Amino acid sequence: MAKGHRSQIKRERNAQKDTRPSAKLSYARIPVQKACFVLDAIRGKDVTSALAILEYSPRYASGVIKKLLESAIANAENNNGMNAANLYIEECYASNGPIMKRVRPRAQGRAYRIEKRMSHIKIVLNEK
């Protein structure tokens, strides 16, 4: 059982919250493995070079991740008052989301299952 009044417990929990600017995209229609190819390319880079990498990457996931990174930059500027020139990508990862299961008809009355995977992508920024 937790000690203290409910408001005190909430205050302590909010004090431990992560204050770094971030952006999260839930239920992205991209498999985790394909999203991680792009995320590995930008991890640890500064924001301007990461945007340039995403701009010229031929993968579908790069367009989605570019929008997410721009959202994280806007969050850093508006909510935390940070300068966009000093930001870099501290963390970026994709985790498994739900799987849509579909059926594909095959020969002799059989059916093969097709799994359309989703992912949850998160980008966390920090200042140099």
C-alpha positions as CSV (number, residue, x, y, z in Angstrom):
1,M,0.0,0.0,0.0
2,A,1.3,3.4,-0.9
3,K,2.1,6.0,1.8
4,G,0.6,9.4,1.9
5,H,-2.4,11.2,0.6
6,R,-3.6,10.6,-3.0
7,S,-2.6,14.1,-4.1
8,Q,0.9,13.6,-2.6
9,I,1.2,10.3,-4.5
10,K,0.2,12.0,-7.8
11,R,2.6,14.9,-7.1
12,E,5.5,12.4,-6.6
13,R,4.5,10.5,-9.7
14,N,4.4,13.6,-11.9
15,A,7.8,14.7,-10.5
16,Q,9.3,11.5,-11.9
17,K,7.8,12.1,-15.4
18,D,10.1,12.4,-18.4
19,T,10.4,16.0,-19.5
20,R,12.2,15.4,-22.7
21,P,10.3,16.4,-25.8
22,S,8.9,13.4,-27.7
23,A,6.3,12.3,-30.2
24,K,4.5,8.9,-30.5
25,L,2.6,7.4,-33.4
26,S,0.4,4.5,-32.5
27,Y,-1.0,1.9,-34.9
28,A,1.2,2.8,-37.8
29,R,0.6,0.5,-40.7
30,I,4.3,-0.4,-40.9
31,P,5.8,-3.7,-39.7
32,V,8.3,-3.1,-36.9
33,Q,11.2,-4.6,-38.8
34,K,10.7,-2.2,-41.7
35,A,10.4,0.8,-39.4
36,C,13.6,-0.1,-37.6
37,F,15.6,0.0,-40.8
38,V,14.8,3.8,-41.0
39,L,15.0,4.4,-37.2
40,D,18.5,2.8,-37.1
41,A,19.7,5.3,-39.7
42,I,18.7,8.4,-37.7
43,R,19.3,7.3,-34.1
44,G,21.8,9.7,-32.4
45,K,21.9,12.2,-35.2
46,D,21.1,15.8,-35.0
47,V,17.7,16.9,-36.2
48,T,18.7,18.6,-39.4
49,S,20.8,15.7,-40.7
50,A,18.0,13.2,-39.6
51,L,15.5,15.2,-41.6
52,A,17.8,15.2,-44.7
53,I,18.3,11.4,-44.4
54,L,14.5,10.9,-44.1
55,E,13.8,13.2,-47.1
56,Y,16.0,11.1,-49.5
57,S,15.3,7.7,-48.1
58,P,13.3,5.6,-50.6
59,R,11.5,3.5,-48.0
60,Y,7.8,4.1,-47.2
61,A,8.5,4.3,-43.5
62,S,10.7,7.3,-43.9
63,G,7.8,9.6,-44.9
64,V,5.8,8.5,-41.8
65,I,8.8,8.9,-39.5
66,K,9.7,12.3,-41.0
67,K,6.3,13.6,-40.1
68,L,6.7,12.2,-36.6
69,L,10.1,13.8,-36.2
70,E,8.7,17.2,-37.3
71,S,6.0,16.8,-34.7
72,A,8.6,16.1,-32.0
73,I,10.6,19.2,-33.0
74,A,7.4,21.3,-32.8
75,N,6.7,19.8,-29.4
76,A,10.2,20.8,-28.2
77,E,9.9,24.3,-29.5
78,N,6.3,25.0,-28.3
79,N,6.1,23.0,-25.0
80,N,9.7,23.1,-23.8
81,G,11.0,26.3,-25.4
82,M,14.0,24.6,-26.9
83,N,16.0,25.7,-30.0
84,A,15.5,23.4,-32.9
85,A,19.2,23.8,-34.0
86,N,20.4,22.3,-30.7
87,L,18.2,19.2,-30.8
88,Y,19.3,15.6,-31.5
89,I,17.5,12.3,-31.5
90,E,18.2,10.6,-28.2
91,E,15.9,7.6,-28.5
92,C,13.8,6.2,-31.3
93,Y,12.2,2.8,-31.3
94,A,9.3,0.9,-32.7
95,S,7.3,-1.7,-30.8
96,N,4.8,-4.3,-31.9
97,G,1.2,-3.2,-32.4
98,P,-1.9,-5.3,-33.1
99,I,-1.9,-7.6,-36.2
100,M,-4.8,-7.6,-38.7
101,K,-5.4,-11.1,-39.9
102,R,-6.7,-11.6,-43.4
103,V,-7.4,-14.7,-45.4
104,R,-6.1,-15.4,-48.9
105,P,-7.8,-18.1,-51.0
106,R,-5.4,-20.8,-52.3
107,A,-5.7,-23.9,-54.5
108,Q,-8.1,-26.8,-53.6
109,G,-10.2,-24.8,-51.2
110,R,-7.4,-24.0,-48.8
111,A,-6.9,-20.6,-47.2
112,Y,-3.6,-19.0,-46.2
113,R,-3.5,-16.4,-43.5
114,I,-2.0,-13.0,-44.2
115,E,-0.8,-11.0,-41.3
116,K,-0.8,-7.2,-41.7
117,R,1.4,-5.9,-38.9
118,M,1.2,-2.6,-37.2
119,S,3.7,-0.8,-34.9
120,H,3.9,1.9,-32.3
121,I,6.8,4.3,-33.1
122,K,8.3,6.8,-30.5
123,I,10.9,9.5,-31.0
124,V,12.5,11.2,-28.0
125,L,14.7,14.3,-28.5
126,N,17.1,16.1,-26.3
127,E,19.3,19.2,-26.4
128,K,23.1,19.2,-26.9
